[in-house]
């Protein structure tokens, strides 16, 4: 098996035998993959069989020959989007970068199509959706010296952080779209409380209102740093994090400490002895 840059993610059992996506124009032979492509193009929260039929150029009755309902089409499309191909990374990439890319793939898939979250909660995606995906991730980590059991632990840790972040981000976006933004709603709620109530929350209000969508990557990095420490390793400086989230290098901290020490050495001897 090649590196992540060499493979195309295989689809679950129920999706493997679809023909390749159709070319531009009316398909010479209608297929279910064309329906899935059209559904994803429309958006799973807005898709209807009538809209899909218009895009692929067939009648609604023809669609029913491939799927039993619009709900079934949504399930198939959600499953395919959930296991879309991860970002390509070169061979020899550090294992922590593989984990970060896995997390980004989860996060972006779930945020781009919130209906996947609903399908997951309804238990309609099933384990077959992720098994082939997981197998390839484990193969990459095993090449980095992990066991399959350790790889599964990393996979689950990444999935919990990334999918949890995607759910939170989706919920806040939905709340803002149907009402007032989160920060305004929080301040309004606090204004309705007495001044002496919720003192701890008020003291950390700035942090609570900081809804930077990339903060989950720092949580994931903390987990990866713990794994690296157990292996007597140090993570690369950036491991794919945005520049705004990259922490100072330890050498920089040492330099600041060294500057303070040099400053102390320049004090008068009497001050040092005191």
N, C-alpha and C positions, 0 to 999 in steps of 0.2 A: 504494500500500500504506500502511496507517495505521501508527500507532505501536504499540508492544508492547501498549498497553492496548486496542487496537482489534481485534486479530486473535485468532482461535482457531487454534492450531497445527494445520496440515494433517497428516494421517497419511501414512505411506509408501504406495507404490503398492499393496502387498498388503493394506492395511488401510483404504483410502479409501472403499470402497463399503459399509461396514457401516451398517445402519440406526441411528437414534438409540437411546440406551439405553432399555430398556423401562420402563414405568411400574409402579407398585406392583401386585401381584397377578399371576396367571398370564398370560403373554403370549398375545395372541390369535394371533400368528404368531411362532413361535420363530425367533431369529436368532443369528448368531455373536457379535454384540456382547454379548448377554445372557450368553453363556458367558464372555466375557472379563471382564465386570463381576463375575460370580460368582467366577471364579478369583482376581481381585485382592482381592475381599472375603475369601476364604478365606486367601490368602497363597500365593505360588507355591512355597514350600518344603513346603506341606502339602496342596496341591490334589490331588484325585482326581476322575475323571469321575463317580463315584457321588455325591460331595459336591456337585459342580456340578449334577448332575441334580436333586438334592433341592432346591436353592435355586431353580432356574428352573422346577421343576415339570414336568419331562418325563422320559422314560425314558433310560437310558444308550444304548440303540440309536439314539434320536433324535439324541443328541450326535454319534454316529459319522457321521451324514449331513453334519455341518458340518466336523468335523475328523477326521483319520485316527487320532489317538492323543492321550493326555494330554500327551505331549511336545510335540506340535504346538500344542496349546492354550497350553502354557506359553510357547512361543516367541512366539506372537502377543500374549499378554498382556504379556510382558516388553518387546516392541517398543513396544507402546502406552504402557506406563508410562515407558519411557526417553525418549519424546518428549512427555511431558505438558506442558501449557501452562505457560510460565514465569509468575512473579509479574507482575502488572500494574504498569507504571510509567508516569507521566504523560509526555505529549509534551514534548520539550525536556530530558529527563533527561540528565545528563552521561554521556558515553560510559563512564566508569569505573564508574558505577552499573549500566549495562547489563551490563558484564562481570562485576561482582559478582553480579548477579541470575542471570546465566547459570551461574556457578559454583555458586551455591546450588541452582539447579534440578538440575544434575548430581548434586551431593552428596546432596541429599535423595531424589532418585529412586533412586539406587544403594543408599543406606543403608536406605531403607524396604523395598526388595525386593532382598535380596542375590542372588537367583537371576539378576537381570539381569547381574551380574558374571560368573556362570558362562556365561550365554548369549553374552556378549561374548567371553569367552576361547575359546569353542567356534566363534567366527566365524559365529554363527547370526543375528545382528541385521542385518548387511549394511549397506552404505553408504546404501541407500534409506531407512533409518530416520532418518538425520540430515540428508539433503540439503535437504529442505524447511525443516527447523528452521534449518539453517545459512543458507539463503537469506534468511530473515527477519532473522536477526541481522546479516548483512552489510548488508542494506538500512538497518538502523538506524545502523550505524557509518558507512556512506557518507554519511548525512545529517549526521553529525558531522565530516565532512571527511576521513575515511580512504578509501583505495582498497580495492577488494575483496581485493587481495593482502594488504594490511596487516590487514584484518579477519580473513582466514583465519589469519594468524599469531597474532592475539589469541585467536581461538577455540580454536586448538590449545593455546596456553599455558594458558588457563583450564581446558580439559578435562583436561589432564595433571595440573594441581594438584588440581582438585576430585575427579576420579575416583580419583586416587592416594590422596587423603585418605579417600575413601569406602571404598576397599579396605582401608586400614590400620585404619580404625575398625571395619569389619565383622570383620576378622580378630581384633582384640583382644576384641571382644564375644563372638565364637565361642569364643575361648580361655578367657575367663572363665566362659562357660556350660558348658564341658566340663572344666574343671579349676580352677586357682587364678587369681586376678586377676594382671594383668601385673606390678604393683609387687611383690607378694609373691613371684612366680616369679623376678623379677630378683634380689631380695635373697637368696633361698634359693640361687640359682646363685652369687652372689658369695660367700656364706658358705662354699661348697664350694671356693673358690679360696684360695691363700695370700695373706697380707696385702699382699705386694709386687707381686702380679699386677694387671694392668689399672689402673694408677695414674691414667691420664687419665680413664678412664670413671668411676672412683670420685670424682674431683674434680668431675665434671659430673653426678653421679648424680641430683641434684635436678632438673636440666633434662631428663635422660633419662626420668625417671619422670613428668614433667609431661605428661600425655596429654590436655590440654585439647583437646576436639574442634574448637574454633573457631580453633586456631592456624594452620591452613592458610590462613585468610583474610588473615593478616599476610603470609604468603609471597606470596599473590596480590597483595596491595597493593604489596609491594616491586616486583613485576614491572610493575604498572601505573604506579608512580612513575617507573620507568625509561622507559616509553613516553611519559609526560607530559613528562619532562625533555627528551627528544629533540624534542618539539613545543614547547618553551619554555612549558610549562604547569605549573600546580600543581594537584594533586588537591584536591577538596573535603575538608574536615576529617574527615568520617565515612564517606562513600560507603557507607552501609548497614551498617557494622561494628557489632557489639555494643558497648555503652558500655565494657565491660571491656577492649576491644581498641583503643579510640580513642587515638591518640598525642597528647601535648601539642602544642598549637599552637606554631609557631615564635615567635609573639609572646610567649608565656609564657616561652620560654627566653630571649628577649631581655630580658624584664623581670627575670629572675633575674640575668642578666649585668649589667643596668643597676644593680640593687641592689648587686652586688658593687663596681661602679665607684664608686657613690656612697659606699659604705662606705670605699673606699680614699681618696676625696677628703677624708674627714673625719679621716684620720690626721694626726698632727702633721707639720709641714713637714720636721722633721729625719728622720722615719721615711721620708717620701716621697723625700727626697733620697738617703737611704742606699740 
